[in-house]
Amino acid sequence: MADELAIYQERVRKTYLDGQWWFSVVDVVGVLTGSANPRFYWGKLKERLASIEGASETLTKCQQLKMKAADGKMRTTDAADTQTLLRIIQSIPSPKAEPFKRWLAQVGVERLQEEAEPSLAEERLIKLYRKKGYSESWIKQRMQSIVHRNAVTAEWLARGATEDGQVAALTDTLSVESLGVTTREHKDLKGLKPKDNLRDSETVMELAITGLAEATAVTLHQKHDTQGFNALQVDCHEAGKVAGEARLLVEKVTGEPVVSPINYKQLRQERQKELQPPLIEIDENDE
């Protein structure tokens, strides 16, 4: 069983999004069927599922997410959460399905453990960022930014903001006032696609300014006992201005803009340079 779990862990790509794990369906098909062309197999399986009454709904629950391909590049692939994946597995005639289900169960147990002990989730995320090649200073700031983001969105939802675009609107208000750009403009500057994670491509200073805006917004919401979207917007304008003034001061001192086109790949390249051994200057007289 341990060997089987190791195989699944190594061969099945997964990513954590919106509070749950998402798995590469093509990878799962490859493991369970041993097919030389799992992508083609999955294509045929999708056709069959689409023709079965009720099963077509399963396909709508799959998402197109970016995961690292065999060539090392991030490529879009069909991904499914645990529940959807189990339904797909039911349509794959394979004796390997049962141990795979046990592996999924283990992943679920780990997630439950993280919910009971949040520090485990934090440790996992730190390890993930290290594996991706981010610097320790960036990781520290990124973890702090997650705290600020979770806090401000929790305040918004508890104080009357709805999921249908209002959280995004409040986020944009903070971004415009603090960084001078909308979220979409910020992504465009970094060459990111709409579904790409902006904060994973932000510099330490961008994360810091954004975190200041969000922390200030939380403080204002609690001080004013703000209720309703319009009132939340007023607080966000004020909070964003506070962080915006800090950004302008940083830019004045450094002589460089805080908002940067640097993206995820460049952040990794910077980390790789940090890990390179320093050059040793040799004195000719020592030869």
C-alpha positions as CSV (number, residue, x, y, z in Angstrom):
1,M,0.0,0.0,0.0
2,A,2.8,2.4,0.9
3,D,4.4,1.8,-2.5
4,E,1.1,2.4,-4.3
5,L,0.6,5.7,-2.4
6,A,4.1,6.8,-3.4
7,I,3.4,6.1,-7.0
8,Y,0.2,8.2,-7.0
9,Q,2.0,11.0,-5.1
10,E,4.7,11.1,-7.7
11,R,2.7,10.6,-10.9
12,V,-0.6,12.4,-10.2
13,R,-0.3,16.2,-10.3
14,K,-2.5,18.1,-7.9
15,T,-3.0,21.7,-6.9
16,Y,-4.8,23.4,-3.9
17,L,-7.5,25.9,-4.9
18,D,-10.5,27.3,-3.2
19,G,-10.1,25.2,-0.1
20,Q,-9.7,21.8,-1.8
21,W,-7.4,19.6,-3.8
22,W,-7.7,19.4,-7.6
23,F,-6.2,16.5,-9.5
24,S,-5.0,16.1,-13.1
25,V,-7.6,13.8,-14.7
26,V,-5.2,12.8,-17.5
27,D,-2.7,11.7,-14.9
28,V,-5.3,9.6,-13.1
29,V,-6.4,8.0,-16.3
30,G,-2.8,7.2,-17.1
31,V,-2.2,5.5,-13.7
32,L,-5.4,3.5,-13.7
33,T,-5.4,2.3,-17.3
34,G,-1.7,2.1,-18.2
35,S,-2.7,3.7,-21.5
36,A,0.2,4.9,-23.7
37,N,-2.0,7.9,-24.6
38,P,-4.0,8.8,-21.5
39,R,-5.0,12.1,-23.1
40,F,-6.8,10.3,-26.0
41,Y,-8.3,7.8,-23.5
42,W,-9.7,10.7,-21.4
43,G,-11.1,12.3,-24.6
44,K,-13.0,9.2,-25.4
45,L,-14.2,8.8,-21.8
46,K,-15.5,12.3,-21.9
47,E,-17.5,11.5,-25.0
48,R,-19.0,8.5,-23.2
49,L,-19.8,10.4,-20.0
50,A,-21.4,13.2,-22.0
51,S,-23.8,10.7,-23.6
52,I,-24.9,9.2,-20.3
53,E,-27.8,10.9,-18.6
54,G,-26.7,12.6,-15.5
55,A,-23.0,11.9,-16.1
56,S,-22.6,15.0,-18.3
57,E,-22.9,17.1,-15.1
58,T,-19.7,15.5,-13.9
59,L,-17.8,17.1,-16.8
60,T,-19.1,20.6,-16.0
61,K,-17.5,20.3,-12.6
62,C,-14.0,19.8,-14.1
63,Q,-11.9,22.9,-14.3
64,Q,-9.1,23.9,-16.6
65,L,-6.1,24.5,-14.3
66,K,-2.4,25.1,-15.0
67,M,0.0,22.4,-13.8
68,K,3.6,21.6,-14.6
69,A,3.9,19.4,-17.7
70,A,6.6,16.9,-18.5
71,D,8.6,19.6,-20.2
72,G,8.7,21.7,-17.1
73,K,6.3,24.3,-18.4
74,M,2.9,25.3,-16.8
75,R,0.2,24.0,-19.1
76,T,-3.6,23.9,-18.8
77,T,-5.2,20.6,-18.1
78,D,-8.5,19.1,-17.0
79,A,-8.6,19.0,-13.2
80,A,-11.3,17.5,-10.9
81,D,-11.9,17.7,-7.1
82,T,-12.1,14.5,-5.0
83,Q,-15.8,14.0,-5.4
84,T,-15.8,14.5,-9.2
85,L,-12.7,12.4,-9.6
86,L,-14.3,9.5,-7.7
87,R,-17.3,9.7,-10.1
88,I,-14.9,9.6,-13.1
89,I,-13.0,6.6,-11.7
90,Q,-16.3,4.7,-11.5
91,S,-16.4,4.8,-15.3
92,I,-12.8,3.4,-15.7
93,P,-12.7,-0.4,-15.6
94,S,-9.5,-1.0,-13.7
95,P,-8.4,-3.2,-10.8
96,K,-6.1,-0.3,-9.8
97,A,-9.1,1.9,-8.9
98,E,-9.5,0.7,-5.3
99,P,-6.0,1.6,-4.0
100,F,-6.3,4.9,-5.8
101,K,-9.5,5.6,-3.9
102,R,-7.6,4.9,-0.7
103,W,-5.0,7.4,-1.7
104,L,-7.6,10.0,-2.3
105,A,-9.0,9.2,1.2
106,Q,-5.5,9.8,2.7
107,V,-5.3,13.2,1.0
108,G,-8.7,14.0,2.4
109,V,-7.5,13.0,5.9
110,E,-4.5,15.2,5.6
111,R,-6.8,18.1,4.7
112,L,-9.0,17.4,7.7
113,Q,-5.9,17.4,9.9
114,E,-5.0,20.8,8.5
115,E,-8.4,22.2,9.3
116,A,-8.0,20.9,12.9
117,E,-4.5,22.2,13.1
118,P,-4.0,25.2,10.7
119,S,-0.3,25.3,11.3
120,L,0.0,22.1,9.3
121,A,-1.6,23.8,6.3
122,E,0.9,26.7,6.7
123,E,3.8,24.3,6.8
124,R,2.6,22.5,3.7
125,L,2.3,25.8,1.8
126,I,5.7,27.0,2.9
127,K,7.2,23.7,1.6
128,L,5.3,24.1,-1.6
129,Y,6.7,27.7,-2.2
130,R,10.2,26.5,-1.4
131,K,9.8,23.7,-3.8
132,K,8.7,26.2,-6.5
133,G,11.9,28.2,-5.9
134,Y,10.7,31.3,-4.0
135,S,13.1,33.1,-1.7
136,E,12.7,32.9,2.1
137,S,12.0,36.7,2.3
138,W,9.3,36.4,-0.3
139,I,7.7,33.4,1.4
140,K,7.5,35.2,4.7
141,Q,5.8,38.1,3.1
142,R,3.5,35.9,1.1
143,M,2.3,34.0,4.2
144,Q,1.6,37.3,5.9
145,S,-0.4,38.5,2.9
146,I,-2.6,35.3,3.1
147,V,-3.4,36.2,6.7
148,H,-4.4,39.8,5.6
149,R,-6.4,38.6,2.6
150,N,-8.4,36.0,4.6
151,A,-9.1,38.6,7.3
152,V,-10.4,41.2,5.0
153,T,-12.6,38.9,2.9
154,A,-14.0,37.4,6.1
155,E,-15.0,41.0,7.2
156,W,-16.6,41.8,3.9
157,L,-18.7,38.6,3.8
158,A,-19.7,39.0,7.5
159,R,-20.7,42.7,6.9
160,G,-23.0,42.3,3.9
161,A,-20.8,41.9,0.8
162,T,-22.1,39.1,-1.5
163,E,-20.1,36.7,-3.6
164,D,-21.4,37.9,-6.9
165,G,-18.7,40.4,-7.8
166,Q,-18.8,42.6,-4.7
167,V,-15.7,41.0,-3.1
168,A,-13.9,41.6,-6.4
169,A,-15.1,45.2,-6.6
170,L,-13.8,45.8,-3.0
171,T,-10.5,44.2,-3.9
172,D,-10.2,46.5,-7.0
173,T,-10.9,49.6,-4.8
174,L,-8.1,48.7,-2.5
175,S,-5.8,48.0,-5.5
176,V,-6.5,51.2,-7.3
177,E,-6.1,53.4,-4.3
178,S,-3.0,51.6,-3.0
179,L,-1.1,50.5,-6.1
180,G,-2.7,52.8,-8.7
181,V,-3.9,49.9,-10.9
182,T,-6.9,47.5,-11.0
183,T,-6.3,43.8,-10.5
184,R,-6.7,43.1,-14.2
185,E,-4.3,45.9,-15.1
186,H,-1.8,44.6,-12.6
187,K,-2.0,41.1,-14.2
188,D,-1.7,42.6,-17.7
189,L,1.5,44.4,-16.6
190,K,3.0,41.1,-15.4
191,G,1.9,39.2,-18.5
192,L,-0.5,37.0,-16.6
193,K,-3.7,35.4,-17.7
194,P,-7.0,36.2,-16.0
195,K,-7.0,33.0,-14.0
196,D,-3.4,33.2,-13.0
197,N,-2.7,33.9,-9.3
198,L,-1.6,37.5,-9.1
199,R,-0.1,37.4,-5.6
200,D,2.2,34.5,-6.5
201,S,3.8,36.9,-9.0
202,E,3.9,40.0,-6.8
203,T,7.2,41.3,-5.4
204,V,7.8,41.6,-1.6
205,M,7.0,45.3,-1.7
206,E,3.8,44.8,-3.7
207,L,2.7,42.2,-1.2
208,A,3.6,44.5,1.7
209,I,1.6,47.5,0.3
210,T,-1.4,45.3,-0.5
211,G,-1.3,43.8,3.0
212,L,-1.2,47.3,4.5
213,A,-4.3,48.3,2.6
214,E,-6.2,45.1,3.7
215,A,-5.1,45.4,7.3
216,T,-6.2,49.0,7.4
217,A,-9.5,48.1,5.8
218,V,-10.1,45.5,8.5
219,T,-9.3,48.1,11.2
220,L,-11.7,50.6,9.7
221,H,-14.5,48.0,9.3
222,Q,-14.3,47.0,12.9
223,K,-14.0,50.6,14.2
224,H,-17.0,51.8,12.3
225,D,-18.9,48.5,12.5
226,T,-19.4,49.0,8.8
227,Q,-22.4,47.2,7.3
228,G,-23.4,46.9,3.6
229,F,-21.4,47.0,0.3
230,N,-21.5,50.8,-0.2
231,A,-20.2,51.5,3.3
232,L,-17.5,48.9,2.9
233,Q,-16.5,50.7,-0.3
234,V,-16.0,54.0,1.6
235,D,-13.7,52.2,4.1
236,C,-11.8,50.6,1.3
237,H,-11.2,53.9,-0.4
238,E,-9.7,55.3,2.9
239,A,-7.7,52.2,3.6
240,G,-6.3,52.2,0.1
241,K,-5.3,55.8,0.3
242,V,-3.3,55.1,3.5
243,A,-1.4,52.3,1.7
244,G,-1.1,54.5,-1.4
245,E,0.7,57.2,0.6
246,A,3.1,54.6,1.9
247,R,3.7,53.4,-1.7
248,L,4.5,57.0,-2.8
249,L,6.9,57.4,0.0
250,V,8.7,54.2,-0.8
251,E,9.0,55.2,-4.4
252,K,10.4,58.6,-3.4
253,V,13.0,57.0,-1.3
254,T,14.0,54.2,-3.7
255,G,13.5,56.1,-6.9
256,E,11.7,53.1,-8.4
257,P,8.0,52.3,-8.9
258,V,6.5,49.7,-6.5
259,V,4.2,48.2,-9.1
260,S,6.5,46.0,-11.2
261,P,6.2,43.8,-14.3
262,I,8.2,41.1,-12.5
263,N,6.2,37.9,-12.5
264,Y,6.4,34.3,-11.2
265,K,9.1,33.1,-13.5
266,Q,11.4,36.1,-12.8
267,L,10.9,35.6,-9.0
268,R,12.1,32.0,-9.4
269,Q,15.1,33.2,-11.5
270,E,16.0,35.6,-8.7
271,R,15.9,32.8,-6.2
272,Q,18.1,30.6,-8.4
273,K,20.7,33.4,-8.4
274,E,20.6,33.5,-4.6
275,L,21.3,29.8,-4.5
276,Q,24.3,30.0,-6.8
277,P,27.7,29.9,-4.9
278,P,29.4,33.3,-4.7
279,L,32.3,34.0,-7.1
280,I,35.6,33.9,-5.4
281,E,38.1,36.4,-6.6
282,I,41.6,34.9,-7.0
283,D,44.6,37.1,-6.3
284,E,47.2,36.5,-9.0
285,N,49.9,36.7,-6.3
286,D,48.4,33.6,-4.7
287,E,49.2,31.4,-7.8
